Amino acid sequence: MYISLDGPRNSFDSENCNNCLKVAQAFAPIFNTRIIHRSYNLGCNLGVVSALDWFFSQVEFGVVIEDDCDPAEDLFSYFQRFKEDKEIFQEINVSIATGHNPFVRMHQDSVSRFTLIGAWATWAEVWQKIRLDYFKIKMPKTKNLLNEKRRFRETVFWWVNSTRGKLGQVDTWDGIFSEQAWSYGLKSLIPMNNLVTNLGFRQDGTHTKNSTDTNLVQFNDDEYLSLHIDDLLVKYYYRINIFHSVTPLLRLLTESFIFLRPKHFETQLKNDQMKRNTLP
């Protein structure tokens, strides 16, 4: 088990970070546990990328679970089946499995062009492909390397989401991850039943402070029969509509005069490798 702990942002975080380290160390007698422990804060973008670089340099295949996610009992058996059927899934370009089904329950497992994080699994070679030129600013594209098309509003939505992360306008890693995976045409397996519960909707959450929010959505059962899983995700989960052809671009432009300067993210990640503590 590999655990990566980011450092505190302030004195309040310091106590919580120390408590997290104690919890992580308590698993050492049960699992072969390795822990990254930092006295400084990398944030939600570099902290996760650093952890994934480290993790997938140690394993050939791995399961990634974020700190605010509670896995169901059969999550790992689901990932194990995915691993065992690697050749079958590779034939349809399914390289990632997610434990999160935002619709809670569907009639069968589904294949999607979207990558849902929280609890997911893949191979080191897949992460290394996604990681290539991770922070490079690119032009928006409506076609990926497999010549698969997406609508203009989706292109703008994901390109702006990714670019804002690369510019440091927002401290998140997942928008870049999703855009990179789509650019290669990588697909994700979504389970029939939701296998992970997100507990991060609370006042002290980093980005999800409203305790009444949820990452589970309701939809009309009739639509399931007529719409593909990706259409359901666009409509109900990501809520991408016609206005996303313009509004994300306006947001990016209004923020750019502040954030449009080199971030040197790769240099920061190299410095992190030298500064962080790895336990035991």
C-alpha positions as CSV (number, residue, x, y, z in Angstrom):
1,M,0.0,0.0,0.0
2,Y,1.4,3.4,-1.1
3,I,0.2,6.5,0.7
4,S,1.2,10.0,-0.4
5,L,0.5,12.8,2.2
6,D,0.7,16.5,1.2
7,G,2.0,19.0,3.7
8,P,0.0,21.7,5.6
9,R,-1.2,25.0,4.1
10,N,-1.5,26.6,7.5
11,S,-1.2,25.9,11.2
12,F,-4.7,24.4,11.3
13,D,-3.7,22.0,8.6
14,S,-0.6,21.0,10.5
15,E,-2.5,19.2,13.2
16,N,-4.7,17.4,10.7
17,C,-1.6,16.4,8.6
18,N,0.1,14.9,11.7
19,N,-3.1,13.0,12.5
20,C,-3.2,11.6,8.9
21,L,0.4,10.4,9.3
22,K,-0.5,8.6,12.5
23,V,-3.4,6.9,10.8
24,A,-1.3,5.9,7.8
25,Q,1.5,4.5,10.0
26,A,-1.1,2.4,11.9
27,F,-1.5,0.3,8.8
28,A,2.2,-0.6,8.7
29,P,1.9,-3.8,10.7
30,I,-1.0,-5.0,8.5
31,F,0.3,-4.1,5.0
32,N,3.6,-3.6,3.3
33,T,3.2,0.2,3.6
34,R,5.2,3.0,2.0
35,I,4.4,6.6,2.9
36,I,5.5,9.9,1.4
37,H,5.4,12.6,4.1
38,R,5.9,16.3,3.4
39,S,6.4,19.3,5.6
40,Y,5.4,21.6,2.8
41,N,2.3,21.9,0.6
42,L,2.3,21.0,-3.1
43,G,-1.5,21.4,-3.6
44,C,-4.2,19.4,-5.4
45,N,-2.5,19.5,-8.8
46,L,1.2,18.8,-8.2
47,G,0.5,16.8,-5.0
48,V,-1.5,14.2,-7.0
49,V,0.8,14.1,-10.0
50,S,3.8,13.6,-7.8
51,A,2.0,10.8,-6.0
52,L,1.0,9.1,-9.3
53,D,4.6,9.4,-10.7
54,W,5.9,7.7,-7.6
55,F,3.2,5.0,-7.4
56,F,3.4,3.9,-11.0
57,S,7.2,3.8,-10.8
58,Q,6.8,1.1,-8.2
59,V,4.0,-1.0,-9.6
60,E,2.9,-2.4,-12.9
61,F,-0.8,-2.1,-12.2
62,G,-2.4,-0.1,-9.4
63,V,-5.6,1.2,-7.8
64,V,-5.8,4.9,-6.9
65,I,-8.2,6.1,-4.2
66,E,-8.4,9.7,-3.1
67,D,-8.4,10.6,0.5
68,D,-12.1,11.5,0.8
69,C,-13.4,8.4,-0.9
70,D,-14.8,5.3,0.9
71,P,-14.5,2.1,-1.2
72,A,-17.2,-0.5,-1.3
73,E,-16.3,-4.1,-0.3
74,D,-16.3,-5.4,-3.8
75,L,-14.3,-2.5,-5.4
76,F,-11.0,-4.4,-5.4
77,S,-12.5,-7.6,-6.9
78,Y,-13.9,-5.4,-9.7
79,F,-10.5,-4.0,-10.4
80,Q,-8.9,-7.5,-10.2
81,R,-11.3,-8.7,-12.9
82,F,-10.4,-5.7,-15.0
83,K,-6.7,-6.5,-14.6
84,E,-7.2,-10.2,-15.5
85,D,-9.1,-9.3,-18.6
86,K,-6.5,-6.8,-19.8
87,E,-6.2,-8.2,-23.3
88,I,-10.0,-8.2,-23.9
89,F,-10.3,-4.6,-22.8
90,Q,-7.2,-3.5,-24.8
91,E,-9.0,-4.6,-28.0
92,I,-11.6,-1.9,-27.4
93,N,-9.0,0.6,-26.1
94,V,-10.3,0.5,-22.5
95,S,-7.3,1.3,-20.4
96,I,-8.8,2.6,-17.2
97,A,-11.4,1.3,-14.8
98,T,-13.3,3.6,-12.4
99,G,-15.2,2.6,-9.3
100,H,-17.5,5.6,-9.6
101,N,-20.9,5.4,-11.2
102,P,-22.6,8.7,-10.7
103,F,-25.9,7.2,-11.7
104,V,-25.6,4.7,-8.7
105,R,-26.9,1.8,-10.6
106,M,-27.3,0.8,-14.3
107,H,-28.2,-2.3,-16.1
108,Q,-24.6,-3.3,-17.0
109,D,-21.0,-2.1,-17.0
110,S,-20.4,0.6,-19.5
111,V,-17.5,2.0,-21.6
112,S,-17.0,5.7,-21.7
113,R,-14.7,8.3,-23.3
114,F,-14.7,10.1,-19.9
115,T,-12.4,9.3,-17.0
116,L,-14.1,9.5,-13.5
117,I,-11.7,9.8,-10.7
118,G,-12.1,9.1,-7.0
119,A,-11.3,5.4,-7.2
120,W,-9.8,4.1,-10.4
121,A,-7.2,1.7,-11.7
122,T,-4.8,1.4,-14.6
123,W,-1.4,0.2,-15.7
124,A,1.9,2.1,-15.3
125,E,2.3,2.3,-19.0
126,V,-1.0,4.0,-19.4
127,W,-0.1,6.6,-16.8
128,Q,3.2,7.2,-18.5
129,K,1.4,7.8,-21.8
130,I,-1.0,10.3,-20.2
131,R,1.9,11.9,-18.3
132,L,3.7,12.8,-21.5
133,D,3.7,16.6,-22.0
134,Y,1.2,16.8,-19.1
135,F,1.7,20.5,-18.5
136,K,2.3,21.7,-22.1
137,I,-0.3,24.2,-23.3
138,K,-1.9,22.8,-26.5
139,M,-4.4,24.0,-29.0
140,P,-8.1,22.8,-28.6
141,K,-9.0,19.8,-30.7
142,T,-12.3,18.3,-31.8
143,K,-10.6,15.1,-32.9
144,N,-8.3,12.8,-30.9
145,L,-5.6,10.5,-32.2
146,L,-8.1,7.8,-33.1
147,N,-10.0,10.4,-35.2
148,E,-12.9,10.3,-32.8
149,K,-14.9,13.5,-32.8
150,R,-16.6,15.5,-30.0
151,R,-18.9,18.5,-30.0
152,F,-17.4,22.0,-30.0
153,R,-19.0,22.8,-26.6
154,E,-17.2,19.7,-25.1
155,T,-13.9,20.7,-26.7
156,V,-14.1,24.2,-25.1
157,F,-15.2,22.8,-21.8
158,W,-12.4,20.3,-21.4
159,W,-9.7,22.4,-23.1
160,V,-10.4,25.4,-20.8
161,N,-10.6,23.1,-17.8
162,S,-7.2,21.6,-18.6
163,T,-5.5,24.8,-19.6
164,R,-6.6,26.6,-16.4
165,G,-4.9,23.8,-14.5
166,K,-1.7,24.2,-16.5
167,L,-1.7,27.9,-16.0
168,G,-2.3,27.6,-12.2
169,Q,-5.7,29.3,-12.4
170,V,-7.2,26.4,-10.6
171,D,-5.3,24.0,-8.4
172,T,-6.6,20.7,-9.8
173,W,-5.1,17.8,-11.8
174,D,-8.2,15.9,-13.0
175,G,-9.1,18.3,-15.9
176,I,-5.6,17.8,-17.4
177,F,-5.8,14.0,-16.8
178,S,-9.2,13.8,-18.6
179,E,-8.1,15.9,-21.6
180,Q,-4.9,13.9,-21.9
181,A,-6.7,10.5,-21.8
182,W,-9.3,11.6,-24.4
183,S,-6.5,12.9,-26.7
184,Y,-5.1,9.4,-26.9
185,G,-8.6,7.9,-27.3
186,L,-8.3,6.0,-24.0
187,K,-11.6,4.6,-22.7
188,S,-12.8,3.9,-19.2
189,L,-14.9,1.1,-17.7
190,I,-17.7,2.2,-15.5
191,P,-19.2,-0.4,-13.2
192,M,-22.9,-1.3,-13.2
193,N,-23.1,-0.3,-9.5
194,N,-21.4,2.7,-7.8
195,L,-18.5,1.3,-5.8
196,V,-17.1,4.4,-4.1
197,T,-18.7,7.0,-1.8
198,N,-17.3,10.5,-1.7
199,L,-17.2,11.9,1.8
200,G,-15.6,15.2,0.8
201,F,-18.7,17.4,0.6
202,R,-18.2,19.3,3.9
203,Q,-17.3,22.8,5.0
204,D,-13.6,22.0,5.4
205,G,-13.4,20.4,1.9
206,T,-10.9,21.9,-0.5
207,H,-13.2,22.4,-3.5
208,T,-16.5,20.9,-2.3
209,K,-17.6,22.9,0.7
210,N,-21.4,22.5,0.4
211,S,-22.4,19.5,2.5
212,T,-25.7,19.1,0.6
213,D,-23.9,18.6,-2.7
214,T,-23.2,15.1,-4.1
215,N,-21.4,13.6,-7.1
216,L,-24.4,11.2,-7.6
217,V,-27.1,12.2,-10.0
218,Q,-30.7,11.2,-10.9
219,F,-32.0,10.8,-14.4
220,N,-35.1,9.5,-16.2
221,D,-35.0,5.7,-16.6
222,D,-36.4,6.1,-20.1
223,E,-33.4,8.1,-21.1
224,Y,-31.0,5.3,-20.2
225,L,-32.6,3.2,-22.9
226,S,-32.2,5.9,-25.6
227,L,-28.9,7.7,-24.5
228,H,-25.4,6.5,-24.5
229,I,-23.5,6.6,-21.1
230,D,-21.4,9.5,-22.5
231,D,-24.6,11.5,-23.4
232,L,-25.9,11.0,-19.8
233,L,-22.6,12.1,-18.3
234,V,-22.6,15.2,-20.5
235,K,-26.2,16.1,-19.7
236,Y,-26.4,15.2,-16.0
237,Y,-22.9,14.9,-14.5
238,Y,-20.8,17.5,-16.3
239,R,-23.8,19.6,-17.3
240,I,-22.2,20.7,-20.5
241,N,-24.7,22.9,-22.5
242,I,-24.6,25.3,-25.4
243,F,-23.4,28.1,-23.2
244,H,-20.1,26.2,-22.6
245,S,-19.2,27.1,-26.1
246,V,-18.4,30.6,-24.9
247,T,-18.5,31.1,-21.1
248,P,-15.4,29.0,-20.2
249,L,-13.3,30.9,-22.7
250,L,-14.4,34.2,-21.2
251,R,-13.4,32.9,-17.8
252,L,-10.0,31.8,-19.1
253,L,-9.4,35.2,-20.8
254,T,-10.4,37.3,-17.8
255,E,-8.0,35.3,-15.6
256,S,-5.1,35.0,-18.0
257,F,-3.6,38.5,-17.4
258,I,-2.9,37.4,-13.8
259,F,-1.8,33.8,-14.4
260,L,-0.2,33.8,-17.9
261,R,3.3,33.2,-16.8
262,P,5.6,30.1,-16.6
263,K,4.8,27.8,-13.7
264,H,7.8,25.5,-13.9
265,F,5.6,22.6,-12.6
266,E,8.1,19.9,-13.8
267,T,10.9,21.7,-11.9
268,Q,8.8,21.8,-8.8
269,L,8.1,18.1,-9.1
270,K,11.8,17.3,-9.4
271,N,12.5,19.4,-6.3
272,D,9.8,17.5,-4.5
273,Q,11.5,14.2,-5.2
274,M,14.6,15.5,-3.4
275,K,12.8,17.2,-0.4
276,R,10.1,14.8,0.6
277,N,10.4,12.1,3.2
278,T,9.6,8.5,2.3
279,L,8.7,6.1,5.2
280,P,9.7,3.6,6.3
